[in-house]
Each structure stands twice: as structure tokens, then as C-alpha cells.
Amino acid sequence: MNKSYLYLFVRFVVLIALQVLIIDHINLGGYINPPLYILFILLLPFETPGWFLLLSAFALGFSIDIFSNSVGLHTASCVFMAYMRPTIIRAVGAPADYEAYLNPGIPDMGTQWFVFYTLFLTLLHQLAFGILESFYFAEAGIIFIRMIASSLFTLVLIVLIEYLFMSRKK
């Protein structure tokens, strides 16, 4: 079990480093800025306790906020996404009986399930982020365009990463 915690910690650090050092500098047309760091929350095992899910989402968002100098935007968005994760898993139609240590990734759940799961959670994250960032509902059109564009770009990046780094099922 200690090996899995070490693996989660390494994934946590690598995704924060990728986001801060590379991804944060991608801003296509002012509308697309992909939050690749949410992959950490997306790939946590199904049996992750709620307290750990929320605490790790808080730590992830807070770490990004520190490096991005954004006052709690990423933290609130990540915690909201983590809070909604169990509901989205049920809504997308995950199997009722999970095997031990099953992960919500393409190798275990399939591409179609993973795409819907990732899309819904990414949209929720981007909606929360956009509303908190603007905090002005007169800009609803811009928030909506940024939410859709960033979510779709993030979805493509996450699926590509999942295919590149997934371990083959035996």
C-alpha cells in the first residue's frame, strides 16, 4: 500500500510541475488555458475515501494557486470538482461492483466511459473556475466560450496522455 501512496505523491508533484512550468504558458487566443493538473483527481481510485479526495483536491488546488498567484481560484474549483466526482461516477454509469484497486482510467473502464467522465468533471471545474474568476454574470457568454474551449482542449490532452502512459491490461 505504501507503494501506491508513493505513486500518488509522484503523480501529484509531476502534474503540478507540468502545469506551472509548461501548461500555464499555453494560452491560445485568450480562451484556452488547459488545467491538466486535474488529471490527479480524475485518476484517483474509486475506493478513495471522501475525506482524502477532498483533502488532496484542496492540496492540489492550493499548490497551483501558490505558484500561479491566483487567490483560491484553483483550490475552490478543485474541491468542487472532487465533491462532484462521486455523483458524476454514478451518473456516467460505472459498474456497481468495483474490483479491488480499480481506477477510473481507459485500461479499466474503457475509452467511452473515460471520455464522458472526464468531460463532465472538466466542465464542472471550468464552470466553477470561470464564475469565480470573473464573478460578474454579465460576462456569461465569455465564461461559457472559455469553459467549452478549455474543457475540450483539456479533454483531448488528458485522453492523449492516458493513451500514451496507460499500462496494458493483461
C-alpha positions, 0 to 999 in steps of 0.5 A: 500500500505504501507503494501506491501512496508513493505513486500518488505523491509522484503523480501529484508533484509531476502534474503540478510541475507540468502545469506551472512550468509548461501548461500555464504558458499555453494560452491560445487566443485568450480562451484556452488555458488547459488545467491538466493538473486535474488529471490527479483527481480524475485518476484517483481510485474509486475506493478513495475515501471522501475525506482524502479526495477532498483533502488532496483536491484542496492540496492540489488546488492550493499548490497551483494557486501558490505558484500561479498567484491566483487567490483560491481560484484553483483550490475552490474549483478543485474541491468542487470538482472532487465533491462532484466526482462521486455523483458524476461516477454514478451518473456516467454509469460505472459498474456497481461492483468495483474490483479491488484497486480499480481506477477510473482510467481507459485500461479499466473502464474503457475509452467511452466511459473515460471520455464522458467522465472526464468531460463532465468533471472538466466542465464542472471545474471550468464552470466553477473556475470561470464564475469565480474568476470573473464573478460578474454574470454579465460576462456569461457568454465569455465564461461559457466560450472559455469553459467549452474551449478549455474543457475540450482542449483539456479533454483531448490532452488528458485522453492523449496522455492516458493513451500514451502512459496507460499500462496494458491490461493483461 
